């Protein structure tokens, strides 16, 4: 798939960012940036600053030495040592930006991860899949990330489709396959092959013929379906139409799963499919769509006592949103606040992408076209805050307004009765 097309799919133009938030705790990171960039420091402060910079450089050097040691330990004969190294790399890659450090070591690290996936078992394979995902996130969508993905894609598929591999390893590889393909795949052929592989996992013949997904595979099916739906958001219209023709009908049987997570994910994916059908101006009228609506209504109102109360509440809330969208095309917009900014999720595609990459701030900003982080000086930051007293006045006024509105509604109900 051409890079320009992929980039266009990943940067939805409907994203809005930069609105100030009113939380008191917002902006602690901004203050640290501002303080480090202040001008006119005294000679004593300059000396302290250079000393702090020297200490920081030494700490970074020590951290890099530890990373090199962990990477060397990936080739150790002891499985326990390799697992500990993978755990340390997972923590480091998920908490820091290490692109420059990893750039010249990516081939060595890729070879080591390949050995862990091939020769390791269970937990080691699962950790290797997670570290591979984080490595692709660090490399980004350039040729380096594509190189890492293309070299390990066959192995990820091999572990994922191996029924003798541990469920945890298969689950990790399903997530890695979807996220790495989303980030780094440049060819449509790679995208289509990953979609086909993932689809075969969550829709076995029994589920496609009307059966429910086995309970023991709930987590694996969730990971495969999450990755499949994520990749669906960057598919070209031609492939979307082939999915809409008949393959989406493998999703409704998953609504009968004993796993609440899989039921909810299947419902959200069905809503995503209907949304994509609108985008390509395709009609999903089918003899089974009426039965689908009936299923969704049941899930949106279910009150079976044998299900946990929190599961019932979450399921009803989400399926009410899904049913509203399918019947009227109305999406329940969600606001995500971070620091002094906020972002709006106004489609199922944006929600799916956010859920996949919400832990990676840098890549998330790139995908949603948010631009560089908003940084204010101390005066602007102070002006953006709302005092406790102002908050109290606002909340009191809002409470009174809600009370009056509810009273009017109750009065109207009484008149009707």
C-alpha positions in Angstrom: 0.0 0.0 0.0 1.5 3.4 -0.9 2.8 5.4 2.0 0.8 8.5 1.0 -2.5 6.6 1.2 -1.6 5.0 4.5 -0.7 8.4 6.0 -3.9 9.9 4.8 -5.9 7.1 6.5 -4.0 7.6 9.8 -4.5 11.3 10.1 -8.2 11.9 10.2 -9.0 15.5 9.4 -11.8 15.6 12.0 -9.4 15.6 15.0 -9.5 18.7 17.1 -6.8 19.6 19.7 -5.5 22.5 21.7 -8.6 23.3 23.8 -7.6 24.3 27.4 -8.7 22.0 30.2 -9.6 23.3 33.7 -8.2 20.6 35.9 -6.0 21.9 38.7 -3.5 19.1 38.3 -3.0 19.8 34.6 0.3 21.1 33.3 2.8 19.8 35.8 5.0 18.6 32.8 4.6 22.0 31.2 6.0 23.8 34.3 9.0 21.5 34.2 9.7 22.4 30.6 9.2 26.1 31.3 11.5 26.1 34.2 14.3 24.3 32.3 14.0 26.8 29.5 14.0 30.0 31.6 16.4 32.8 30.6 18.6 35.2 32.6 19.9 32.6 35.1 22.5 33.8 37.5 26.1 32.4 37.4 25.4 30.2 40.3 22.3 28.8 38.6 24.3 28.3 35.4 26.9 26.3 37.4 24.2 24.2 39.0 22.6 23.7 35.6 25.8 22.4 34.0 26.3 20.1 36.9 22.8 18.7 36.6 23.3 18.3 32.8 26.5 16.3 33.6 24.7 14.1 36.0 21.9 13.5 33.5 24.4 12.6 30.8 26.0 10.1 33.1 22.6 8.6 34.0 21.7 8.2 30.3 25.1 6.5 29.7 24.5 4.1 32.5 20.9 3.4 31.2 22.3 2.6 27.8 24.9 0.2 29.3 22.1 -1.6 31.0 20.1 -1.8 27.8 23.1 -3.3 26.0 23.5 -5.9 28.8 19.8 -6.8 28.5 20.1 -7.2 24.7 23.2 -9.4 25.2 21.2 -11.6 27.7 18.6 -12.4 25.0 21.2 -14.9 23.7 21.8 -16.5 27.0 21.4 -20.3 27.4 19.1 -19.9 30.4 15.4 -19.3 29.6 15.0 -17.5 32.9 17.8 -15.0 32.0 16.2 -14.4 28.6 12.8 -13.8 30.1 14.2 -11.3 32.6 16.0 -9.5 29.8 12.8 -9.3 27.8 10.9 -8.0 30.8 13.5 -5.2 31.3 13.4 -4.3 27.6 9.6 -4.2 27.7 9.7 -1.7 30.6 12.4 0.4 29.0 10.8 0.6 25.5 7.4 1.4 27.0 8.6 4.2 29.3 11.2 6.1 27.2 11.8 7.2 23.6 14.9 5.3 22.4 14.7 5.7 18.7 18.3 6.8 18.1 19.8 4.2 20.4 17.8 1.4 18.8 18.3 2.6 15.2 21.8 1.2 14.8 21.0 -1.9 16.9 17.7 -2.9 15.3 19.1 -5.7 13.2 20.9 -7.3 16.2 17.8 -7.0 18.3 15.5 -8.4 15.6 17.7 -11.5 15.3 17.6 -12.0 19.0 13.8 -11.6 19.1 13.6 -14.1 16.2 15.5 -16.7 18.3 13.2 -16.1 21.3 10.1 -16.6 19.2 11.5 -19.7 17.5 13.2 -21.5 20.4 11.3 -20.1 23.4 8.2 -21.4 25.0 5.1 -19.8 26.5 6.0 -16.7 28.5 9.2 -16.1 26.5 7.4 -16.1 23.2 4.7 -13.8 24.6 7.3 -11.3 25.9 9.2 -11.4 22.6 6.0 -10.5 20.8 5.4 -7.6 23.1 9.0 -6.3 22.8 8.8 -6.6 19.0 5.6 -4.4 19.0 7.4 -1.8 21.1 10.4 -1.9 18.8 8.2 -1.2 15.8 6.6 1.7 17.8 10.0 3.1 18.5 11.1 2.8 14.8 7.9 4.3 13.4 6.5 4.0 9.9 9.8 4.6 8.0 11.9 2.0 6.2 13.5 0.8 9.4 10.2 -0.1 11.0 9.1 -1.8 7.7 12.4 -3.8 7.7 11.7 -5.1 11.2 8.1 -6.0 10.5 8.9 -7.7 7.2 11.6 -9.9 8.7 9.5 -11.2 11.6 6.0 -11.2 10.1 6.3 -14.9 8.9 7.3 -16.0 12.4 4.5 -14.1 14.0 2.0 -15.8 11.7 3.6 -19.1 12.4 3.2 -18.8 16.2 -0.2 -17.3 16.0 -1.6 -20.2 13.8 0.2 -22.9 15.8 -2.6 -24.6 17.9 0.1 -26.2 20.1 1.6 -22.9 21.1 0.5 -21.4 24.4 -2.6 -19.1 24.4 -0.5 -16.3 25.8 2.1 -16.5 23.1 -0.5 -16.6 20.4 -2.4 -13.7 21.9 0.8 -11.6 22.0 1.6 -12.4 18.4 -1.9 -11.5 17.3 -1.5 -8.0 18.9 2.1 -7.7 17.4 0.9 -8.7 14.0 -1.9 -6.1 13.9 0.0 -3.1 15.5 3.2 -3.7 13.6 1.3 -4.1 10.3 -0.6 -0.8 11.0 2.6 1.1 11.7 5.1 -0.4 9.2 3.4 -2.3 6.4 3.9 -0.5 3.0 2.3 -3.0 0.7 -1.3 -3.9 0.3 -0.3 -7.6 0.1 1.1 -7.5 3.6 -2.1 -5.8 4.9 -4.4 -8.3 3.2 -2.4 -11.4 4.4 -2.4 -10.2 8.0 -6.2 -9.5 7.8 -6.8 -13.0 6.5 -4.6 -14.6 9.2 -6.3 -12.8 12.0 -9.8 -13.4 10.6 -9.1 -17.2 10.6 -8.4 -17.0 14.4 -11.5 -15.2 15.6 -13.9 -16.8 13.2 -13.3 -20.6 13.1 -15.8 -22.8 11.1 -17.9 -23.4 14.2 -18.4 -19.7 14.9 -19.0 -18.9 11.2 -21.7 -21.5 11.1 -23.6 -20.0 14.0 -21.8 -21.5 17.0 -20.3 -19.4 19.8 -16.6 -18.9 20.4 -15.1 -21.4 22.9 -14.7 -19.7 26.3 -11.0 -20.9 26.7 -10.1 -18.9 23.5 -11.8 -15.7 24.5 -8.7 -13.7 25.1 -7.0 -14.9 21.9 -10.1 -14.2 19.9 -10.2 -10.7 21.5 -6.6 -9.9 20.5 -7.2 -11.2 16.9 -10.4 -9.2 16.5 -8.8 -6.1 17.9 -6.0 -6.3 15.5 -8.3 -7.2 12.6 -10.6 -4.2 13.3 -7.5 -1.9 13.6 -6.2 -2.9 10.2 -9.7 -2.5 8.8 -9.4 1.3 9.5 -6.5 1.6 7.0 -7.9 -0.6 4.2 -8.4 0.9 0.8 -12.1 1.1 -0.4 -11.7 -1.9 -2.8 -10.8 -4.2 0.1 -13.5 -2.7 2.4 -16.1 -3.7 -0.2 -14.9 -7.3 -0.3 -15.3 -7.4 3.5 -18.7 -5.9 3.3 -19.9 -8.4 0.7 -20.1 -11.3 3.1 -17.2 -11.6 5.5 -18.6 -9.2 8.1 -21.3 -11.8 8.8 -18.8 -13.8 10.7 -19.0 -11.2 13.5 -22.7 -11.5 14.7 -22.1 -15.1 16.1 -19.5 -13.7 18.4 -22.2 -11.7 20.2 -23.3 -15.0 21.8 -19.8 -15.6 23.3 -19.6 -16.3 27.1 -16.9 -13.7 27.3 -18.3 -10.2 27.9 -15.1 -8.6 26.5 -15.5 -10.5 23.2 -19.2 -9.7 23.0 -18.5 -6.0 23.5 -15.6 -6.0 21.0 -17.7 -7.8 18.4 -20.4 -5.2 18.8 -18.0 -2.3 18.4 -16.4 -4.0 15.3 -19.9 -4.4 13.8 -20.5 -0.7 14.3 -17.1 0.0 12.7 -18.1 -2.1 9.7 -21.4 -0.2 9.3 -19.4 3.1 9.6 -17.0 2.0 6.8 -19.9 1.0 4.7 -21.2 4.5 4.9 -17.8 5.9 4.0 -17.7 3.9 0.7 -21.5 4.4 0.2 -22.3 0.7 0.4 -25.6 -0.6 1.7 -25.5 -3.4 4.2 -29.1 -4.4 3.8 -29.1 -8.2 4.3 -31.6 -10.7 5.4 -29.7 -11.1 8.7 -29.5 -7.5 9.6 -32.9 -7.5 11.2 -31.9 -10.4 13.4 -28.7 -8.5 14.2 -30.7 -5.5 15.5 -32.7 -7.9 17.6 -29.5 -9.3 19.1 -28.2 -5.8 19.8 -31.4 -4.8 21.5 -31.2 -7.8 23.8 -27.6 -7.1 24.8 -28.5 -3.4 25.3 -31.2 -4.3 27.9 -29.9 -7.6 29.3 -30.5 -8.0 33.0 -29.5 -11.7 33.6 -28.6 -12.1 37.3 -25.9 -14.7 36.5 -23.7 -12.1 34.9 -21.7 -9.7 37.1 -23.4 -6.4 37.8 -20.5 -4.4 36.5 -20.4 -6.5 33.3 -24.1 -6.0 32.7 -23.8 -2.2 33.3 -20.9 -1.9 30.9 -22.5 -4.1 28.3 -25.8 -2.2 28.3 -24.1 1.2 28.0 -21.9 0.2 25.1 -24.6 -1.7 23.2 -27.0 1.2 23.5 -24.4 3.4 21.8 -23.9 0.6 19.1 -27.6 0.2 18.5 -28.1 4.0 18.3 -25.4 4.3 15.7 -26.7 1.4 13.5 -30.2 2.7 13.6 -29.6 6.4 13.3 -26.0 6.9 12.4 -25.4 8.9 15.6 -22.1 8.4 17.4 -21.7 9.2 21.1 -18.7 11.6 21.0 -16.0 11.1 23.6 -13.6 13.8 24.9 -10.1 12.7 25.9 -8.3 15.3 28.0 -4.5 15.4 28.5 -2.7 18.2 30.1 -4.0 21.5 28.7 -5.3 19.8 25.5 -8.2 17.7 24.6 -9.1 15.4 21.7 -12.5 14.3 20.4 -13.3 10.7 19.3 -16.2 11.2 16.9 -16.1 7.9 15.0 -15.7 4.1 15.7 -12.5 4.2 13.6 -10.9 6.9 15.7 -12.0 5.1 18.9 -10.4 1.9 17.7 -7.2 3.6 16.8 -7.1 5.5 20.1 -7.6 2.3 22.1 -4.7 0.6 20.3 -2.1 3.4 20.7 -3.3 5.3 23.8 -0.2 4.3 25.7 2.2 5.8 23.1 1.8 9.5 23.3 4.2 10.4 20.5 2.8 8.1 17.9 -0.8 8.9 18.9 -0.1 12.6 18.3 1.2 11.8 14.8 -1.7 9.5 13.9 -4.4 12.0 15.0 -2.5 15.0 13.6 -2.3 16.8 16.9 1.0 18.5 16.2 3.6 19.2 18.9 2.6 19.3 22.6 1.1 22.6 23.8 3.6 24.4 26.0 2.6 27.6 27.8 4.7 30.0 29.9 4.1 30.3 33.6 1.8 33.3 33.3 -0.4 31.6 30.6 -0.5 28.4 32.6 -1.7 30.3 35.7 -4.3 32.1 33.7 -5.7 28.8 32.3 -6.3 27.5 35.8 -9.6 27.9 37.6 -9.6 28.6 41.4 -11.4 26.3 43.8 -13.9 29.0 44.6 -14.7 29.5 40.9 -15.2 25.8 40.5 -17.5 25.7 43.5 -19.6 28.5 42.0 -19.8 26.8 38.6 -20.7 23.4 40.1 -23.4 25.1 42.2 -24.9 26.8 39.2 -24.8 23.6 37.1 -26.5 21.7 39.9 -29.3 24.2 40.2 -29.8 24.2 36.4 -30.0 20.4 36.4 -32.5 20.4 39.3 -34.8 22.9 37.5 -34.6 21.0 34.2 -35.5 17.7 36.0 -38.4 19.4 37.8 -39.9 20.6 34.6 -39.6 17.1 33.1 -41.3 15.6 36.2 -44.1 18.2 36.0 -44.7 17.3 32.3 -44.8 13.6 33.2 -47.3 14.3 36.0 -49.5 16.2 33.5 -49.5 13.3 31.1 -50.4 10.8 33.9 
